[in-house]
């Protein structure tokens, strides 16, 4: 059986794009991303599995309620908030030039969520793949941390409340 590609993918091949819930989404490609995108807790059909035991013996397993993966990434601090300049912080926090962003879950409540699209280039490699590889996490409810150092770094993390799709 042949592998999909003979070329390993790494952090230089990835791009992160944030999208709001507008009909034609507002988007922002994350600049200065540290290449540490992480999506954890993915499960088949995004469902938890219940285990049923009788006297310490597993007697059954069933698909249960939904599971919510976690998504995180870091980027270098180059700007905080601005009324006209586009910053990742403003997009995630719905402030500054992105204060009018629309939540991807607007019809479900008042929480602000966005979609995150991670694209791994596969088509411009020496032995090209048939297509790029894309993971889209919908309805991500983010929170942000900032830490001082060389360089200063923002970290964003949160639950993915919608679906995760691959193309």
N, C-alpha and C positions, 0 to 999 in steps of 0.2 A: 504494500500500500504506500503510495507516494505521500509525502508531506505537502501541505498547502504551499509552503515556501521554504526555500533553503536558506533564506536570509533572516537571521534573528533581528527582532525589532528592539529598539532601545529608546531612551529618553529624547534623543535628538529627532525622532520620527513623530513625536506627538504634538498635538495642538488642542487646547481647551477653548471652547466657545460657550459663553453664557447667553441664554435666551429668555426673554420675558414671555408673558402670555398674550401679548397683543396679536390681532389678526395677522399682521405682518410683524413678526417679532422684532423687538429691539435686540441687537446682539452686540457682544463685546468679546473679542479674542483676548485671552488673558496674556498680557505681556510679562516678560521676565519670570515666567513660571519656572519653578525649580525642577520640574520633571518628576514629581513624586505623587502624581495623581493616584488615588487609591479608592477602590470600590470594594467594600467588604460585606460579607453577610448575604451574598446572592444565593438563592436557593431555587431549585426547579419550580416553575410556576409561581415563584415568590410566595410560597406557602410554608408555614411552619409544619413540623411533623410531631404529632402527639404519639407518645408511647404508652401503651396500656400493659400493666403488670398485674399478675396474680401471684401472691406469695413469692415475690422476688424473681419471677420468671416472666420474660417478655411474651405476651400472648397476642399482641396486635399492634399495628402502627397504622395511623390514618393521617391524611392531609388535613390540616387544621386551618386556622385563620391566617391572614396575610402576615408576611414577614417584611421588614423594612430595612433594606441595605443601608449602609453608611458610606458617604462619599466625603473625601477630603483631598486637599491640595494646598500647596504653599506658593507664594510669589514674593518677589523682592519689592520692598516698599520704595516706590518712586513718587507717590503722591497720595494724599489722604482724601480730602473731599474738596470739590470745586463746583461752582454753579454752572460753569461752561465746559471745562475740560472733563474728559471721560476717564474715570478711575474704576478699577475693579471693586474697591471698597464701596464706592457709591452705588454700583450696580447691585452688589450683594445686599447692601443695607437700604436700598431704595431711597437714596438721598442725592443731593447735588444735581448734576445734569441728568440723573436717572430717577429723580423723584416722582416722575409721572409714569414709571414702569407699571405694567399690569401683572398681577400675580397669575401664575399658571393654574391656580386652584381658586380663582376668584368666585366661581359659581358655588364653591363648597364652603366658603367662610372668609374670614378677614385676615388669615395668615398669609404672609408673602412667601411665595415659592417661585422657583425658576427651574428651567431645564439646563442641563449641562451635557454638552456634546464633546466627547473625546475622540479625536480622529488620529489614527496611526497611519502615516504614509506608507503605502506598500507599492505604489505605482511608479515612483521615481527611483527605485533602487536598482542596482546593477543587474539583478535577475528579478525583474518586476513581477509583482503579484497581479492578478486580474483586476483588483480594485483596492482602494484604501479600506481600512478597517475602522468601523465607527461603533462606539457604545454611547447610547443616549439614555441618560437618567432623567426621568420626568418628575416634576414636582418636588424638587429638592428644597428642604427647609434649612437654610444655612445659619451658622453662627460664625463669628470672626474673632480671632485672637491676633495680637501683634506682639512681637518680641524684639527687643533692642539687641543689636550685635553688629557684626561685620559680615554681611549687611543686616539692616533691619528687615524683618520678615513678617508678612501676614500669613496666617493660617486660617483656612476656612474648612468647616466640617459640618455635617448634619445628616439627617435621615432623608432617604429618598422615599417619598410617600406615593409615588406613581409607579409606572412600569420602567423596566430597564430593557432596552431593545438593542439588538445587534444587526448591523448591516455590513 
